[in-house]
Amino acid sequence: MRKHGSVEVVALITVAIFFAAGAVWYYETHSAPAPITQITSGSNTAVPQSQGCTLLPYTGTSSLSQLPYYVAGDPDFRGGMVCHFIINSKLPTFTFHFKGEPDNTMGLITITEGTGTQVIQTIDPSSIKDPNGSGWDGFDPNAIAPETYQDILVPVDANFDGYEDLPLLVECGATGNCSYDFYIYDPATNQFVYNDFLSGLGTFSIDSSTQEIDATWAGGSYCDGGMDTYKYYNATYTLIQETDSNCDDVSTTVSTYELRNGKMQLINATTTPTGT
């Protein structure tokens, strides 16, 4: 019996060693890699140095779930956010620091350049007049859903001059329409300048090969919507094509207009039974 008990003890020790080694292997292969570079802003620290946006840790003591408009799964914006982007290959990396607010929104944006800490520009989105008259409530996780905080700032070259510009995502509606505050980079002043036209486009896509911008919209019905195409020429965005889809319970009509002889002209209209 003693010999049999010894065998059982040895077996148990072997199993324990096996599981311990497995635990070490799992931790080493599944834990997040250590950050290469730390970027410090006040009492907060963010990673990484590569391009993109990172939420900063909230250092307060209040619970996010106790906020009035909290929705389960909301990211915590109260620590703010830091983004690093290369605007042009000849320029240092720009850092955009979004100030976190106690109500879980983000507001004031400070911009630094390169490895320095001197602020070259401050953007206060609340100073922008909302054309809808509803006011600006900060970058709100509920307002931009289903987009994420990484989508709040994704620079694009909107005037095709080789410098990335800033579309700041403000809101997305239930039908997928999104709105932006658009800032164009001015290399002469090293500043980002608010652009009324681009800010009014809504959901957009840019084709750098044709220097065109498509702005799309969706109505309340699945078959209501449209797309406007603008051509950038001589520092001006000109509407060159427009497609509208309108429907009722019976039929859906898709109309296409093009710029011809300086005027938008209907070139095609197709009506089909709704739902086909």
C-alpha positions in Angstrom: 0.0 0.0 0.0 2.9 2.4 0.8 4.5 1.7 -2.5 1.2 2.4 -4.3 0.7 5.6 -2.4 4.2 6.8 -3.4 3.4 6.2 -7.0 0.2 8.3 -6.6 2.2 11.1 -5.0 4.8 11.1 -7.9 2.0 11.1 -10.4 0.3 14.1 -8.7 3.6 16.0 -8.6 4.1 15.3 -12.3 0.6 16.6 -13.2 1.2 19.7 -11.1 4.5 20.4 -12.8 2.8 19.9 -16.2 0.0 22.3 -15.4 2.4 24.9 -14.0 4.5 24.8 -17.2 1.3 25.1 -19.2 0.2 28.1 -17.2 3.6 29.8 -17.8 3.3 29.1 -21.6 -0.3 30.4 -21.7 0.7 33.7 -19.9 3.7 34.3 -22.1 1.9 33.6 -25.4 -1.5 35.3 -24.6 -0.5 38.4 -22.5 -0.2 41.7 -24.3 3.3 42.6 -25.5 5.1 45.2 -23.4 4.9 48.7 -24.9 7.9 49.9 -26.7 7.5 53.5 -25.9 5.6 55.4 -23.2 4.1 58.8 -23.8 3.4 60.8 -20.7 0.8 63.6 -20.5 0.4 65.0 -17.0 -0.4 62.2 -14.7 -1.6 59.9 -17.5 0.5 57.5 -19.7 -0.5 56.3 -23.1 0.9 53.8 -25.7 1.9 53.4 -28.4 4.1 55.8 -30.3 2.9 54.4 -33.7 0.1 56.0 -35.6 -3.4 55.8 -34.1 -5.4 56.8 -31.0 -5.3 55.4 -27.5 -7.6 56.1 -24.6 -5.7 57.4 -21.5 -6.5 55.8 -18.1 -9.0 57.5 -15.8 -7.3 58.3 -12.5 -10.5 59.4 -10.6 -12.5 57.3 -8.2 -16.1 57.6 -9.5 -17.7 54.7 -11.3 -18.4 55.1 -15.0 -21.7 53.1 -14.5 -23.1 55.8 -12.2 -23.2 58.5 -15.0 -26.7 59.4 -16.1 -26.4 58.3 -19.7 -24.1 55.4 -19.3 -24.7 52.4 -21.6 -23.1 49.1 -20.8 -19.9 48.7 -22.8 -19.2 52.4 -23.2 -15.5 53.2 -23.3 -14.2 55.4 -20.6 -13.3 58.8 -22.1 -12.8 60.6 -18.8 -9.0 60.2 -18.9 -8.9 61.7 -22.4 -7.3 60.3 -25.5 -3.9 60.8 -27.3 -3.4 60.3 -31.1 -0.2 60.2 -33.1 -0.2 60.8 -36.9 2.2 61.6 -39.6 0.7 64.5 -41.6 3.4 64.6 -44.2 6.6 62.5 -44.5 8.7 65.7 -44.3 7.2 66.8 -41.0 7.6 65.4 -37.5 4.8 63.3 -36.0 1.9 65.3 -34.7 0.4 64.5 -31.3 -3.3 65.3 -30.7 -4.4 65.2 -27.0 -8.2 65.2 -26.3 -9.1 66.4 -22.9 -11.4 64.0 -21.0 -14.5 65.4 -19.2 -16.2 64.1 -16.0 -19.4 63.4 -18.0 -17.5 60.9 -20.2 -17.1 63.1 -23.2 -13.9 64.6 -24.7 -13.5 68.2 -25.6 -10.5 70.5 -26.0 -7.8 69.3 -28.3 -4.1 70.3 -27.9 -1.6 69.7 -30.7 2.1 69.2 -30.3 4.7 68.5 -33.0 7.6 66.0 -32.8 9.2 65.2 -29.5 8.6 68.7 -28.0 5.9 69.6 -25.5 5.1 73.1 -26.8 1.5 73.3 -28.0 1.4 74.6 -31.5 -2.4 74.8 -31.7 -5.5 74.3 -29.5 -8.8 73.3 -31.1 -12.0 74.0 -29.2 -14.8 72.2 -31.0 -17.4 73.9 -28.8 -16.6 77.2 -30.5 -17.9 75.8 -33.8 -21.4 76.9 -34.6 -23.6 73.8 -35.1 -25.7 74.4 -38.2 -28.5 72.4 -36.7 -28.6 74.7 -33.6 -28.4 71.8 -31.2 -25.1 72.7 -29.7 -22.0 70.6 -29.3 -21.7 68.1 -26.4 -18.2 66.8 -26.9 -17.0 63.5 -28.4 -19.6 61.2 -26.8 -19.4 57.4 -27.1 -23.1 57.2 -27.4 -23.2 59.9 -30.1 -20.7 58.2 -32.4 -22.0 54.6 -32.0 -21.6 52.2 -33.7 -18.3 53.7 -34.6 -15.5 53.5 -32.0 -13.1 56.0 -30.4 -10.4 55.0 -33.0 -12.7 56.5 -35.6 -12.9 59.9 -34.0 -9.8 61.0 -35.8 -8.5 59.3 -38.9 -6.6 61.9 -41.0 -7.1 62.1 -44.8 -5.8 64.4 -47.5 -9.0 66.1 -48.4 -7.5 68.8 -50.7 -4.9 66.6 -52.3 -1.9 68.8 -51.4 0.1 66.0 -49.8 -0.8 67.0 -46.3 -3.2 65.0 -44.1 -6.3 66.9 -42.8 -8.5 66.3 -39.8 -12.0 65.0 -40.0 -13.2 64.9 -36.4 -16.1 62.5 -36.0 -18.9 64.2 -34.1 -22.0 62.1 -34.5 -23.5 59.1 -36.2 -27.2 58.6 -36.6 -29.3 55.4 -36.6 -29.4 55.3 -40.4 -25.6 55.4 -40.7 -25.3 59.1 -41.5 -22.2 60.6 -39.8 -21.1 64.2 -39.3 -17.7 65.7 -38.9 -15.9 68.8 -38.0 -13.3 69.1 -40.8 -10.0 71.0 -40.4 -7.6 71.5 -43.3 -3.8 71.6 -42.6 -2.2 74.9 -43.8 1.5 74.3 -44.3 2.2 78.1 -44.4 1.0 78.6 -40.8 1.4 75.0 -39.5 -2.2 75.2 -38.3 -5.4 73.2 -39.0 -8.1 75.5 -40.3 -11.9 74.7 -40.0 -13.6 74.1 -43.3 -17.3 74.8 -43.5 -17.9 72.9 -46.8 -16.2 69.7 -45.8 -17.8 69.8 -42.4 -21.2 69.9 -44.1 -20.7 66.8 -46.2 -21.5 64.1 -43.7 -20.4 60.5 -44.4 -17.7 60.7 -47.0 -15.1 58.8 -49.0 -12.1 60.2 -50.9 -10.5 59.0 -54.1 -7.1 60.5 -54.4 -6.5 59.1 -57.9 -9.4 61.1 -59.3 -9.3 63.9 -56.7 -13.0 63.3 -56.0 -15.0 63.1 -52.8 -18.2 61.1 -52.5 -20.7 62.2 -49.8 -23.5 59.6 -49.1 -26.7 59.9 -47.1 -29.4 57.5 -46.0 -33.1 58.3 -45.3 -35.4 56.7 -42.8 -36.4 54.0 -45.3 -33.9 51.3 -46.6 -34.5 52.5 -50.1 -34.1 56.3 -49.5 -30.7 57.7 -49.9 -28.2 59.2 -52.3 -24.6 60.1 -53.1 -23.1 63.4 -54.3 -19.7 63.4 -56.0 -17.5 66.5 -55.9 -14.4 67.1 -58.0 -11.6 69.2 -56.5 -10.2 71.7 -59.0 -8.6 75.1 -58.7 -9.0 74.9 -54.9 -12.7 74.4 -55.2 -15.0 71.4 -54.7 -17.5 71.2 -57.6 -20.6 69.0 -57.6 -20.2 66.8 -60.8 -22.7 64.0 -60.1 -25.7 63.3 -57.9 -27.7 60.1 -57.4 -30.9 60.1 -55.5 -33.1 57.1 -54.5 -36.7 57.8 -53.4 -39.3 55.2 -52.7 -42.8 54.6 -51.4 -44.8 51.4 -50.8 -45.2 50.9 -54.5 -42.0 51.9 -56.3 -38.5 53.1 -56.0 -37.0 55.7 -58.3 -33.2 56.2 -58.8 -32.3 59.4 -60.5 -28.8 60.3 -61.7 -27.7 63.9 -62.5 -24.4 65.1 -64.0 -22.8 68.4 -64.4 -23.1 69.4 -68.1 -22.5 72.8 -69.6 -22.2 74.2 -66.1 -25.6 72.8 -65.0 -26.7 69.7 -63.2 -28.8 67.7 -65.7 -30.9 64.6 -65.3 -29.3 61.9 -67.4 -31.1 58.8 -66.1 -34.1 57.8 -64.0 -35.1 54.2 -63.3 -38.3 53.1 -61.5 -38.7 49.6 -60.1 -41.2 48.0 -57.8 -40.2 48.6 -54.2 -38.4 45.6 -52.7 -37.0 44.3 -55.9 
